């Protein structure tokens, strides 16, 4: 679970770094008026927010999926343990 969170955090950090570098380069090399530059920055900021939001949702969905898989594994392990316990005690037939 920590590995998924670390990977998600790393992706977000790299995305934000790339967005900042891209915006800086665009501002420095684009011959635009102040109004156009502010609109450009506003648009890019909104796109960045949407991308971060989508990435956060993806990470959360992956976390939920991993949780459900883990829960299923625990349930299966508990079931196997209980079957084994019954077999040892002689409470059930091995095929039960």
PERACOR-V210970 format. One record per pair of residues at least 12 apart in sequence whose ideal C-beta (glycine too) atoms are under 6 Angstrom apart, sorted by the first residue. I is the first residue (numbers start at 1). J is the second residue. D is the distance in whole Angstrom. If there is no record, write none. Layout:
BEGIN
i = {I	I}
j = {J	J}
d = {D	D}
END
This chain:
BEGIN
i = {4	8	12	19	23}
j = {62	59	55	48	44}
d = {6	4	6	5	5}
END
